[in-house]
Amino acid sequence: MQNRQITIQLQTLQSLIRRTNEACGSNLELQAEWARYLCVISAGLLENAIKEFYLDFAKRKVARPLASYVSSTISPIRSPKSVRFLEIAGAFDPTWKSELEAYEISTGGLDAIDSIMLNRHLIAHGKSRESKISLVSLKEYLSKSTGVLELIEQQCNR
């Protein structure tokens, strides 16, 4: 990824995941607790990235008043699920939405975003025991959803 802010967030998250593996060893209960925390951090990364990429695009491509409008429209987004990713991409360019849909079919990246957001919702609303997130599944979801972010960033940099 080229965006400095998102790259730093992703690297920090990946470092936390590695250190969690090292610190928890084979203690699955402790790994599950950390996985829940890291899931919330992952959701924040996704939320920040969707805003950052599209706002940066608007600032580079359109006049300041229009970029300000885009900012006021995108900034309130909270815990975006895959449908929101698709809506926003389509609002900028219908081809971008189609590309994301095609990417989903081949990778499952949008499903991974939904899994992170669903688990974040359960955790944040006191239902963390209903969350089935594990460190292994979180790593997989994060890897797949990072692919979606990379595609969005590429689209915005064309």
Phi and psi in radians as a Rosetta constraint file:
Dihedral C 1 N 2 CA 2 C 2 CIRCULARHARMONIC -1.716 0.35
Dihedral N 2 CA 2 C 2 N 3 CIRCULARHARMONIC -0.487 0.35
Dihedral C 2 N 3 CA 3 C 3 CIRCULARHARMONIC -1.188 0.35
Dihedral N 3 CA 3 C 3 N 4 CIRCULARHARMONIC 2.069 0.35
Dihedral C 3 N 4 CA 4 C 4 CIRCULARHARMONIC -1.062 0.35
Dihedral N 4 CA 4 C 4 N 5 CIRCULARHARMONIC -0.828 0.35
Dihedral C 4 N 5 CA 5 C 5 CIRCULARHARMONIC -1.067 0.35
Dihedral N 5 CA 5 C 5 N 6 CIRCULARHARMONIC -0.796 0.35
Dihedral C 5 N 6 CA 6 C 6 CIRCULARHARMONIC -1.245 0.35
Dihedral N 6 CA 6 C 6 N 7 CIRCULARHARMONIC -0.663 0.35
Dihedral C 6 N 7 CA 7 C 7 CIRCULARHARMONIC -1.041 0.35
Dihedral N 7 CA 7 C 7 N 8 CIRCULARHARMONIC -0.775 0.35
Dihedral C 7 N 8 CA 8 C 8 CIRCULARHARMONIC -1.101 0.35
Dihedral N 8 CA 8 C 8 N 9 CIRCULARHARMONIC -0.770 0.35
Dihedral C 8 N 9 CA 9 C 9 CIRCULARHARMONIC -1.068 0.35
Dihedral N 9 CA 9 C 9 N 10 CIRCULARHARMONIC -0.754 0.35
Dihedral C 9 N 10 CA 10 C 10 CIRCULARHARMONIC -1.150 0.35
Dihedral N 10 CA 10 C 10 N 11 CIRCULARHARMONIC -0.758 0.35
Dihedral C 10 N 11 CA 11 C 11 CIRCULARHARMONIC -1.114 0.35
Dihedral N 11 CA 11 C 11 N 12 CIRCULARHARMONIC -0.695 0.35
Dihedral C 11 N 12 CA 12 C 12 CIRCULARHARMONIC -1.101 0.35
Dihedral N 12 CA 12 C 12 N 13 CIRCULARHARMONIC -0.776 0.35
Dihedral C 12 N 13 CA 13 C 13 CIRCULARHARMONIC -1.096 0.35
Dihedral N 13 CA 13 C 13 N 14 CIRCULARHARMONIC -0.807 0.35
Dihedral C 13 N 14 CA 14 C 14 CIRCULARHARMONIC -1.098 0.35
Dihedral N 14 CA 14 C 14 N 15 CIRCULARHARMONIC -0.638 0.35
Dihedral C 14 N 15 CA 15 C 15 CIRCULARHARMONIC -1.144 0.35
Dihedral N 15 CA 15 C 15 N 16 CIRCULARHARMONIC -0.735 0.35
Dihedral C 15 N 16 CA 16 C 16 CIRCULARHARMONIC -1.078 0.35
Dihedral N 16 CA 16 C 16 N 17 CIRCULARHARMONIC -0.689 0.35
Dihedral C 16 N 17 CA 17 C 17 CIRCULARHARMONIC -1.112 0.35
Dihedral N 17 CA 17 C 17 N 18 CIRCULARHARMONIC -0.799 0.35
Dihedral C 17 N 18 CA 18 C 18 CIRCULARHARMONIC -1.064 0.35
Dihedral N 18 CA 18 C 18 N 19 CIRCULARHARMONIC -0.798 0.35
Dihedral C 18 N 19 CA 19 C 19 CIRCULARHARMONIC -1.163 0.35
Dihedral N 19 CA 19 C 19 N 20 CIRCULARHARMONIC -0.573 0.35
Dihedral C 19 N 20 CA 20 C 20 CIRCULARHARMONIC -1.125 0.35
Dihedral N 20 CA 20 C 20 N 21 CIRCULARHARMONIC -0.770 0.35
Dihedral C 20 N 21 CA 21 C 21 CIRCULARHARMONIC -0.978 0.35
Dihedral N 21 CA 21 C 21 N 22 CIRCULARHARMONIC -0.814 0.35
Dihedral C 21 N 22 CA 22 C 22 CIRCULARHARMONIC -1.168 0.35
Dihedral N 22 CA 22 C 22 N 23 CIRCULARHARMONIC -0.773 0.35
Dihedral C 22 N 23 CA 23 C 23 CIRCULARHARMONIC -1.268 0.35
Dihedral N 23 CA 23 C 23 N 24 CIRCULARHARMONIC -0.610 0.35
Dihedral C 23 N 24 CA 24 C 24 CIRCULARHARMONIC -1.514 0.35
Dihedral N 24 CA 24 C 24 N 25 CIRCULARHARMONIC -0.391 0.35
Dihedral C 24 N 25 CA 25 C 25 CIRCULARHARMONIC 1.006 0.35
Dihedral N 25 CA 25 C 25 N 26 CIRCULARHARMONIC -2.252 0.35
Dihedral C 25 N 26 CA 26 C 26 CIRCULARHARMONIC -1.706 0.35
Dihedral N 26 CA 26 C 26 N 27 CIRCULARHARMONIC 0.197 0.35
Dihedral C 26 N 27 CA 27 C 27 CIRCULARHARMONIC -1.320 0.35
Dihedral N 27 CA 27 C 27 N 28 CIRCULARHARMONIC 1.680 0.35
Dihedral C 27 N 28 CA 28 C 28 CIRCULARHARMONIC -1.149 0.35
Dihedral N 28 CA 28 C 28 N 29 CIRCULARHARMONIC -0.596 0.35
Dihedral C 28 N 29 CA 29 C 29 CIRCULARHARMONIC -1.138 0.35
Dihedral N 29 CA 29 C 29 N 30 CIRCULARHARMONIC -0.771 0.35
Dihedral C 29 N 30 CA 30 C 30 CIRCULARHARMONIC -1.169 0.35
Dihedral N 30 CA 30 C 30 N 31 CIRCULARHARMONIC -0.687 0.35
Dihedral C 30 N 31 CA 31 C 31 CIRCULARHARMONIC -1.043 0.35
Dihedral N 31 CA 31 C 31 N 32 CIRCULARHARMONIC -0.709 0.35
Dihedral C 31 N 32 CA 32 C 32 CIRCULARHARMONIC -1.133 0.35
Dihedral N 32 CA 32 C 32 N 33 CIRCULARHARMONIC -0.699 0.35
Dihedral C 32 N 33 CA 33 C 33 CIRCULARHARMONIC -1.083 0.35
Dihedral N 33 CA 33 C 33 N 34 CIRCULARHARMONIC -0.805 0.35
Dihedral C 33 N 34 CA 34 C 34 CIRCULARHARMONIC -1.158 0.35
Dihedral N 34 CA 34 C 34 N 35 CIRCULARHARMONIC -0.638 0.35
Dihedral C 34 N 35 CA 35 C 35 CIRCULARHARMONIC -1.057 0.35
Dihedral N 35 CA 35 C 35 N 36 CIRCULARHARMONIC -0.674 0.35
Dihedral C 35 N 36 CA 36 C 36 CIRCULARHARMONIC -1.126 0.35
Dihedral N 36 CA 36 C 36 N 37 CIRCULARHARMONIC -0.778 0.35
Dihedral C 36 N 37 CA 37 C 37 CIRCULARHARMONIC -1.076 0.35
Dihedral N 37 CA 37 C 37 N 38 CIRCULARHARMONIC -0.822 0.35
Dihedral C 37 N 38 CA 38 C 38 CIRCULARHARMONIC -1.168 0.35
Dihedral N 38 CA 38 C 38 N 39 CIRCULARHARMONIC -0.482 0.35
Dihedral C 38 N 39 CA 39 C 39 CIRCULARHARMONIC -1.130 0.35
Dihedral N 39 CA 39 C 39 N 40 CIRCULARHARMONIC -0.741 0.35
Dihedral C 39 N 40 CA 40 C 40 CIRCULARHARMONIC -1.116 0.35
Dihedral N 40 CA 40 C 40 N 41 CIRCULARHARMONIC -0.719 0.35
Dihedral C 40 N 41 CA 41 C 41 CIRCULARHARMONIC -1.116 0.35
Dihedral N 41 CA 41 C 41 N 42 CIRCULARHARMONIC -0.709 0.35
Dihedral C 41 N 42 CA 42 C 42 CIRCULARHARMONIC -1.089 0.35
Dihedral N 42 CA 42 C 42 N 43 CIRCULARHARMONIC -0.734 0.35
Dihedral C 42 N 43 CA 43 C 43 CIRCULARHARMONIC -1.074 0.35
Dihedral N 43 CA 43 C 43 N 44 CIRCULARHARMONIC -0.711 0.35
Dihedral C 43 N 44 CA 44 C 44 CIRCULARHARMONIC -1.085 0.35
Dihedral N 44 CA 44 C 44 N 45 CIRCULARHARMONIC -0.690 0.35
Dihedral C 44 N 45 CA 45 C 45 CIRCULARHARMONIC -1.056 0.35
Dihedral N 45 CA 45 C 45 N 46 CIRCULARHARMONIC -0.817 0.35
Dihedral C 45 N 46 CA 46 C 46 CIRCULARHARMONIC -1.071 0.35
Dihedral N 46 CA 46 C 46 N 47 CIRCULARHARMONIC -0.762 0.35
Dihedral C 46 N 47 CA 47 C 47 CIRCULARHARMONIC -1.084 0.35
Dihedral N 47 CA 47 C 47 N 48 CIRCULARHARMONIC -0.805 0.35
Dihedral C 47 N 48 CA 48 C 48 CIRCULARHARMONIC -1.143 0.35
Dihedral N 48 CA 48 C 48 N 49 CIRCULARHARMONIC -0.707 0.35
Dihedral C 48 N 49 CA 49 C 49 CIRCULARHARMONIC -1.139 0.35
Dihedral N 49 CA 49 C 49 N 50 CIRCULARHARMONIC -0.779 0.35
Dihedral C 49 N 50 CA 50 C 50 CIRCULARHARMONIC -1.076 0.35
Dihedral N 50 CA 50 C 50 N 51 CIRCULARHARMONIC -0.672 0.35
Dihedral C 50 N 51 CA 51 C 51 CIRCULARHARMONIC -1.202 0.35
Dihedral N 51 CA 51 C 51 N 52 CIRCULARHARMONIC -0.852 0.35
Dihedral C 51 N 52 CA 52 C 52 CIRCULARHARMONIC -1.056 0.35
Dihedral N 52 CA 52 C 52 N 53 CIRCULARHARMONIC -0.822 0.35
Dihedral C 52 N 53 CA 53 C 53 CIRCULARHARMONIC -1.122 0.35
Dihedral N 53 CA 53 C 53 N 54 CIRCULARHARMONIC -0.808 0.35
Dihedral C 53 N 54 CA 54 C 54 CIRCULARHARMONIC -1.308 0.35
Dihedral N 54 CA 54 C 54 N 55 CIRCULARHARMONIC -0.594 0.35
Dihedral C 54 N 55 CA 55 C 55 CIRCULARHARMONIC -1.180 0.35
Dihedral N 55 CA 55 C 55 N 56 CIRCULARHARMONIC -0.724 0.35
Dihedral C 55 N 56 CA 56 C 56 CIRCULARHARMONIC -1.072 0.35
Dihedral N 56 CA 56 C 56 N 57 CIRCULARHARMONIC -0.743 0.35
Dihedral C 56 N 57 CA 57 C 57 CIRCULARHARMONIC -1.012 0.35
Dihedral N 57 CA 57 C 57 N 58 CIRCULARHARMONIC -0.858 0.35
Dihedral C 57 N 58 CA 58 C 58 CIRCULARHARMONIC -1.080 0.35
Dihedral N 58 CA 58 C 58 N 59 CIRCULARHARMONIC -0.727 0.35
Dihedral C 58 N 59 CA 59 C 59 CIRCULARHARMONIC -1.110 0.35
Dihedral N 59 CA 59 C 59 N 60 CIRCULARHARMONIC -0.581 0.35
Dihedral C 59 N 60 CA 60 C 60 CIRCULARHARMONIC -1.436 0.35
Dihedral N 60 CA 60 C 60 N 61 CIRCULARHARMONIC -0.466 0.35
Dihedral C 60 N 61 CA 61 C 61 CIRCULARHARMONIC -1.854 0.35
Dihedral N 61 CA 61 C 61 N 62 CIRCULARHARMONIC -0.393 0.35
Dihedral C 61 N 62 CA 62 C 62 CIRCULARHARMONIC -2.248 0.35
Dihedral N 62 CA 62 C 62 N 63 CIRCULARHARMONIC 2.936 0.35
Dihedral C 62 N 63 CA 63 C 63 CIRCULARHARMONIC -1.127 0.35
Dihedral N 63 CA 63 C 63 N 64 CIRCULARHARMONIC 2.727 0.35
Dihedral C 63 N 64 CA 64 C 64 CIRCULARHARMONIC -0.929 0.35
Dihedral N 64 CA 64 C 64 N 65 CIRCULARHARMONIC -0.790 0.35
Dihedral C 64 N 65 CA 65 C 65 CIRCULARHARMONIC -1.052 0.35
Dihedral N 65 CA 65 C 65 N 66 CIRCULARHARMONIC -0.686 0.35
Dihedral C 65 N 66 CA 66 C 66 CIRCULARHARMONIC -1.230 0.35
Dihedral N 66 CA 66 C 66 N 67 CIRCULARHARMONIC -0.681 0.35
Dihedral C 66 N 67 CA 67 C 67 CIRCULARHARMONIC -1.097 0.35
Dihedral N 67 CA 67 C 67 N 68 CIRCULARHARMONIC -0.644 0.35
Dihedral C 67 N 68 CA 68 C 68 CIRCULARHARMONIC -1.131 0.35
Dihedral N 68 CA 68 C 68 N 69 CIRCULARHARMONIC -0.686 0.35
Dihedral C 68 N 69 CA 69 C 69 CIRCULARHARMONIC -1.114 0.35
Dihedral N 69 CA 69 C 69 N 70 CIRCULARHARMONIC -0.801 0.35
Dihedral C 69 N 70 CA 70 C 70 CIRCULARHARMONIC -1.008 0.35
Dihedral N 70 CA 70 C 70 N 71 CIRCULARHARMONIC -0.764 0.35
Dihedral C 70 N 71 CA 71 C 71 CIRCULARHARMONIC -1.054 0.35
Dihedral N 71 CA 71 C 71 N 72 CIRCULARHARMONIC -0.771 0.35
Dihedral C 71 N 72 CA 72 C 72 CIRCULARHARMONIC -1.205 0.35
Dihedral N 72 CA 72 C 72 N 73 CIRCULARHARMONIC -0.422 0.35
Dihedral C 72 N 73 CA 73 C 73 CIRCULARHARMONIC -1.434 0.35
Dihedral N 73 CA 73 C 73 N 74 CIRCULARHARMONIC -0.678 0.35
Dihedral C 73 N 74 CA 74 C 74 CIRCULARHARMONIC -1.560 0.35
Dihedral N 74 CA 74 C 74 N 75 CIRCULARHARMONIC -0.562 0.35
Dihedral C 74 N 75 CA 75 C 75 CIRCULARHARMONIC -0.985 0.35
Dihedral N 75 CA 75 C 75 N 76 CIRCULARHARMONIC -0.627 0.35
Dihedral C 75 N 76 CA 76 C 76 CIRCULARHARMONIC -1.295 0.35
Dihedral N 76 CA 76 C 76 N 77 CIRCULARHARMONIC -0.059 0.35
Dihedral C 76 N 77 CA 77 C 77 CIRCULARHARMONIC -1.070 0.35
Dihedral N 77 CA 77 C 77 N 78 CIRCULARHARMONIC 2.270 0.35
Dihedral C 77 N 78 CA 78 C 78 CIRCULARHARMONIC -2.282 0.35
Dihedral N 78 CA 78 C 78 N 79 CIRCULARHARMONIC 2.340 0.35
Dihedral C 78 N 79 CA 79 C 79 CIRCULARHARMONIC 0.820 0.35
Dihedral N 79 CA 79 C 79 N 80 CIRCULARHARMONIC 1.013 0.35
Dihedral C 79 N 80 CA 80 C 80 CIRCULARHARMONIC -1.215 0.35
Dihedral N 80 CA 80 C 80 N 81 CIRCULARHARMONIC 2.275 0.35
Dihedral C 80 N 81 CA 81 C 81 CIRCULARHARMONIC -1.552 0.35
Dihedral N 81 CA 81 C 81 N 82 CIRCULARHARMONIC 3.061 0.35
Dihedral C 81 N 82 CA 82 C 82 CIRCULARHARMONIC -1.030 0.35
Dihedral N 82 CA 82 C 82 N 83 CIRCULARHARMONIC -0.630 0.35
Dihedral C 82 N 83 CA 83 C 83 CIRCULARHARMONIC -1.056 0.35
Dihedral N 83 CA 83 C 83 N 84 CIRCULARHARMONIC -0.616 0.35
Dihedral C 83 N 84 CA 84 C 84 CIRCULARHARMONIC -1.223 0.35
Dihedral N 84 CA 84 C 84 N 85 CIRCULARHARMONIC -0.683 0.35
Dihedral C 84 N 85 CA 85 C 85 CIRCULARHARMONIC -1.019 0.35
Dihedral N 85 CA 85 C 85 N 86 CIRCULARHARMONIC -0.765 0.35
Dihedral C 85 N 86 CA 86 C 86 CIRCULARHARMONIC -1.173 0.35
Dihedral N 86 CA 86 C 86 N 87 CIRCULARHARMONIC -0.736 0.35
Dihedral C 86 N 87 CA 87 C 87 CIRCULARHARMONIC -1.057 0.35
Dihedral N 87 CA 87 C 87 N 88 CIRCULARHARMONIC -0.796 0.35
Dihedral C 87 N 88 CA 88 C 88 CIRCULARHARMONIC -1.167 0.35
Dihedral N 88 CA 88 C 88 N 89 CIRCULARHARMONIC -0.791 0.35
Dihedral C 88 N 89 CA 89 C 89 CIRCULARHARMONIC -1.008 0.35
Dihedral N 89 CA 89 C 89 N 90 CIRCULARHARMONIC -0.790 0.35
Dihedral C 89 N 90 CA 90 C 90 CIRCULARHARMONIC -1.146 0.35
Dihedral N 90 CA 90 C 90 N 91 CIRCULARHARMONIC -0.549 0.35
Dihedral C 90 N 91 CA 91 C 91 CIRCULARHARMONIC -1.184 0.35
Dihedral N 91 CA 91 C 91 N 92 CIRCULARHARMONIC -0.581 0.35
Dihedral C 91 N 92 CA 92 C 92 CIRCULARHARMONIC -1.389 0.35
Dihedral N 92 CA 92 C 92 N 93 CIRCULARHARMONIC -0.739 0.35
Dihedral C 92 N 93 CA 93 C 93 CIRCULARHARMONIC -2.864 0.35
Dihedral N 93 CA 93 C 93 N 94 CIRCULARHARMONIC 2.066 0.35
Dihedral C 93 N 94 CA 94 C 94 CIRCULARHARMONIC -0.970 0.35
Dihedral N 94 CA 94 C 94 N 95 CIRCULARHARMONIC -0.530 0.35
Dihedral C 94 N 95 CA 95 C 95 CIRCULARHARMONIC -1.117 0.35
Dihedral N 95 CA 95 C 95 N 96 CIRCULARHARMONIC -0.649 0.35
Dihedral C 95 N 96 CA 96 C 96 CIRCULARHARMONIC -1.086 0.35
Dihedral N 96 CA 96 C 96 N 97 CIRCULARHARMONIC -0.726 0.35
Dihedral C 96 N 97 CA 97 C 97 CIRCULARHARMONIC -1.079 0.35
Dihedral N 97 CA 97 C 97 N 98 CIRCULARHARMONIC -0.792 0.35
Dihedral C 97 N 98 CA 98 C 98 CIRCULARHARMONIC -1.056 0.35
Dihedral N 98 CA 98 C 98 N 99 CIRCULARHARMONIC -0.703 0.35
Dihedral C 98 N 99 CA 99 C 99 CIRCULARHARMONIC -1.113 0.35
Dihedral N 99 CA 99 C 99 N 100 CIRCULARHARMONIC -0.714 0.35
Dihedral C 99 N 100 CA 100 C 100 CIRCULARHARMONIC -1.136 0.35
Dihedral N 100 CA 100 C 100 N 101 CIRCULARHARMONIC -0.718 0.35
Dihedral C 100 N 101 CA 101 C 101 CIRCULARHARMONIC -1.101 0.35
Dihedral N 101 CA 101 C 101 N 102 CIRCULARHARMONIC -0.733 0.35
Dihedral C 101 N 102 CA 102 C 102 CIRCULARHARMONIC -1.145 0.35
Dihedral N 102 CA 102 C 102 N 103 CIRCULARHARMONIC -0.675 0.35
Dihedral C 102 N 103 CA 103 C 103 CIRCULARHARMONIC -1.117 0.35
Dihedral N 103 CA 103 C 103 N 104 CIRCULARHARMONIC -0.666 0.35
Dihedral C 103 N 104 CA 104 C 104 CIRCULARHARMONIC -1.065 0.35
Dihedral N 104 CA 104 C 104 N 105 CIRCULARHARMONIC -0.770 0.35
Dihedral C 104 N 105 CA 105 C 105 CIRCULARHARMONIC -1.048 0.35
Dihedral N 105 CA 105 C 105 N 106 CIRCULARHARMONIC -0.684 0.35
Dihedral C 105 N 106 CA 106 C 106 CIRCULARHARMONIC -1.507 0.35
Dihedral N 106 CA 106 C 106 N 107 CIRCULARHARMONIC -0.386 0.35
Dihedral C 106 N 107 CA 107 C 107 CIRCULARHARMONIC -2.165 0.35
Dihedral N 107 CA 107 C 107 N 108 CIRCULARHARMONIC -0.455 0.35
Dihedral C 107 N 108 CA 108 C 108 CIRCULARHARMONIC 1.343 0.35
Dihedral N 108 CA 108 C 108 N 109 CIRCULARHARMONIC 0.346 0.35
Dihedral C 108 N 109 CA 109 C 109 CIRCULARHARMONIC -1.113 0.35
Dihedral N 109 CA 109 C 109 N 110 CIRCULARHARMONIC -0.669 0.35
Dihedral C 109 N 110 CA 110 C 110 CIRCULARHARMONIC -1.253 0.35
Dihedral N 110 CA 110 C 110 N 111 CIRCULARHARMONIC -0.618 0.35
Dihedral C 110 N 111 CA 111 C 111 CIRCULARHARMONIC -1.084 0.35
Dihedral N 111 CA 111 C 111 N 112 CIRCULARHARMONIC -0.647 0.35
Dihedral C 111 N 112 CA 112 C 112 CIRCULARHARMONIC -1.111 0.35
Dihedral N 112 CA 112 C 112 N 113 CIRCULARHARMONIC -0.702 0.35
Dihedral C 112 N 113 CA 113 C 113 CIRCULARHARMONIC -1.060 0.35
Dihedral N 113 CA 113 C 113 N 114 CIRCULARHARMONIC -0.787 0.35
Dihedral C 113 N 114 CA 114 C 114 CIRCULARHARMONIC -1.080 0.35
Dihedral N 114 CA 114 C 114 N 115 CIRCULARHARMONIC -0.656 0.35
Dihedral C 114 N 115 CA 115 C 115 CIRCULARHARMONIC -1.135 0.35
Dihedral N 115 CA 115 C 115 N 116 CIRCULARHARMONIC -0.748 0.35
Dihedral C 115 N 116 CA 116 C 116 CIRCULARHARMONIC -1.088 0.35
Dihedral N 116 CA 116 C 116 N 117 CIRCULARHARMONIC -0.809 0.35
Dihedral C 116 N 117 CA 117 C 117 CIRCULARHARMONIC -1.176 0.35
Dihedral N 117 CA 117 C 117 N 118 CIRCULARHARMONIC -0.671 0.35
Dihedral C 117 N 118 CA 118 C 118 CIRCULARHARMONIC -1.096 0.35
Dihedral N 118 CA 118 C 118 N 119 CIRCULARHARMONIC -0.818 0.35
Dihedral C 118 N 119 CA 119 C 119 CIRCULARHARMONIC -1.159 0.35
Dihedral N 119 CA 119 C 119 N 120 CIRCULARHARMONIC -0.670 0.35
Dihedral C 119 N 120 CA 120 C 120 CIRCULARHARMONIC -1.042 0.35
Dihedral N 120 CA 120 C 120 N 121 CIRCULARHARMONIC -0.737 0.35
Dihedral C 120 N 121 CA 121 C 121 CIRCULARHARMONIC -1.078 0.35
Dihedral N 121 CA 121 C 121 N 122 CIRCULARHARMONIC -0.827 0.35
Dihedral C 121 N 122 CA 122 C 122 CIRCULARHARMONIC -1.055 0.35
Dihedral N 122 CA 122 C 122 N 123 CIRCULARHARMONIC -0.802 0.35
Dihedral C 122 N 123 CA 123 C 123 CIRCULARHARMONIC -1.130 0.35
Dihedral N 123 CA 123 C 123 N 124 CIRCULARHARMONIC -0.849 0.35
Dihedral C 123 N 124 CA 124 C 124 CIRCULARHARMONIC -1.161 0.35
Dihedral N 124 CA 124 C 124 N 125 CIRCULARHARMONIC -0.394 0.35
Dihedral C 124 N 125 CA 125 C 125 CIRCULARHARMONIC -1.869 0.35
Dihedral N 125 CA 125 C 125 N 126 CIRCULARHARMONIC 0.467 0.35
Dihedral C 125 N 126 CA 126 C 126 CIRCULARHARMONIC 1.330 0.35
Dihedral N 126 CA 126 C 126 N 127 CIRCULARHARMONIC 0.302 0.35
Dihedral C 126 N 127 CA 127 C 127 CIRCULARHARMONIC -2.027 0.35
Dihedral N 127 CA 127 C 127 N 128 CIRCULARHARMONIC 0.668 0.35
Dihedral C 127 N 128 CA 128 C 128 CIRCULARHARMONIC -1.099 0.35
Dihedral N 128 CA 128 C 128 N 129 CIRCULARHARMONIC -0.459 0.35
Dihedral C 128 N 129 CA 129 C 129 CIRCULARHARMONIC -1.235 0.35
Dihedral N 129 CA 129 C 129 N 130 CIRCULARHARMONIC -0.343 0.35
Dihedral C 129 N 130 CA 130 C 130 CIRCULARHARMONIC -1.436 0.35
Dihedral N 130 CA 130 C 130 N 131 CIRCULARHARMONIC -0.291 0.35
Dihedral C 130 N 131 CA 131 C 131 CIRCULARHARMONIC -1.270 0.35
Dihedral N 131 CA 131 C 131 N 132 CIRCULARHARMONIC 2.317 0.35
Dihedral C 131 N 132 CA 132 C 132 CIRCULARHARMONIC -1.789 0.35
Dihedral N 132 CA 132 C 132 N 133 CIRCULARHARMONIC 0.304 0.35
Dihedral C 132 N 133 CA 133 C 133 CIRCULARHARMONIC -1.189 0.35
Dihedral N 133 CA 133 C 133 N 134 CIRCULARHARMONIC 2.418 0.35
Dihedral C 133 N 134 CA 134 C 134 CIRCULARHARMONIC -2.227 0.35
Dihedral N 134 CA 134 C 134 N 135 CIRCULARHARMONIC 2.948 0.35
Dihedral C 134 N 135 CA 135 C 135 CIRCULARHARMONIC -1.090 0.35
Dihedral N 135 CA 135 C 135 N 136 CIRCULARHARMONIC -0.684 0.35
Dihedral C 135 N 136 CA 136 C 136 CIRCULARHARMONIC -1.130 0.35
Dihedral N 136 CA 136 C 136 N 137 CIRCULARHARMONIC -0.842 0.35
Dihedral C 136 N 137 CA 137 C 137 CIRCULARHARMONIC -1.187 0.35
Dihedral N 137 CA 137 C 137 N 138 CIRCULARHARMONIC -0.635 0.35
Dihedral C 137 N 138 CA 138 C 138 CIRCULARHARMONIC -1.082 0.35
Dihedral N 138 CA 138 C 138 N 139 CIRCULARHARMONIC -0.759 0.35
Dihedral C 138 N 139 CA 139 C 139 CIRCULARHARMONIC -1.027 0.35
Dihedral N 139 CA 139 C 139 N 140 CIRCULARHARMONIC -0.747 0.35
Dihedral C 139 N 140 CA 140 C 140 CIRCULARHARMONIC -1.137 0.35
Dihedral N 140 CA 140 C 140 N 141 CIRCULARHARMONIC -0.824 0.35
Dihedral C 140 N 141 CA 141 C 141 CIRCULARHARMONIC -1.053 0.35
Dihedral N 141 CA 141 C 141 N 142 CIRCULARHARMONIC -0.744 0.35
Dihedral C 141 N 142 CA 142 C 142 CIRCULARHARMONIC -1.145 0.35
Dihedral N 142 CA 142 C 142 N 143 CIRCULARHARMONIC -0.726 0.35
Dihedral C 142 N 143 CA 143 C 143 CIRCULARHARMONIC -1.075 0.35
Dihedral N 143 CA 143 C 143 N 144 CIRCULARHARMONIC -0.815 0.35
Dihedral C 143 N 144 CA 144 C 144 CIRCULARHARMONIC -1.169 0.35
Dihedral N 144 CA 144 C 144 N 145 CIRCULARHARMONIC -0.732 0.35
Dihedral C 144 N 145 CA 145 C 145 CIRCULARHARMONIC -1.249 0.35
Dihedral N 145 CA 145 C 145 N 146 CIRCULARHARMONIC -0.511 0.35
Dihedral C 145 N 146 CA 146 C 146 CIRCULARHARMONIC -1.106 0.35
Dihedral N 146 CA 146 C 146 N 147 CIRCULARHARMONIC -0.611 0.35
Dihedral C 146 N 147 CA 147 C 147 CIRCULARHARMONIC -1.059 0.35
Dihedral N 147 CA 147 C 147 N 148 CIRCULARHARMONIC -0.686 0.35
Dihedral C 147 N 148 CA 148 C 148 CIRCULARHARMONIC -1.104 0.35
Dihedral N 148 CA 148 C 148 N 149 CIRCULARHARMONIC -0.781 0.35
Dihedral C 148 N 149 CA 149 C 149 CIRCULARHARMONIC -1.077 0.35
Dihedral N 149 CA 149 C 149 N 150 CIRCULARHARMONIC -0.705 0.35
Dihedral C 149 N 150 CA 150 C 150 CIRCULARHARMONIC -1.099 0.35
Dihedral N 150 CA 150 C 150 N 151 CIRCULARHARMONIC -0.698 0.35
Dihedral C 150 N 151 CA 151 C 151 CIRCULARHARMONIC -1.125 0.35
Dihedral N 151 CA 151 C 151 N 152 CIRCULARHARMONIC -0.772 0.35
Dihedral C 151 N 152 CA 152 C 152 CIRCULARHARMONIC -1.081 0.35
Dihedral N 152 CA 152 C 152 N 153 CIRCULARHARMONIC -0.758 0.35
Dihedral C 152 N 153 CA 153 C 153 CIRCULARHARMONIC -1.099 0.35
Dihedral N 153 CA 153 C 153 N 154 CIRCULARHARMONIC -0.714 0.35
Dihedral C 153 N 154 CA 154 C 154 CIRCULARHARMONIC -1.079 0.35
Dihedral N 154 CA 154 C 154 N 155 CIRCULARHARMONIC -0.757 0.35
Dihedral C 154 N 155 CA 155 C 155 CIRCULARHARMONIC -1.043 0.35
Dihedral N 155 CA 155 C 155 N 156 CIRCULARHARMONIC -0.760 0.35
Dihedral C 155 N 156 CA 156 C 156 CIRCULARHARMONIC -1.241 0.35
Dihedral N 156 CA 156 C 156 N 157 CIRCULARHARMONIC -0.329 0.35
Dihedral C 156 N 157 CA 157 C 157 CIRCULARHARMONIC -1.703 0.35
Dihedral N 157 CA 157 C 157 N 158 CIRCULARHARMONIC 0.059 0.35
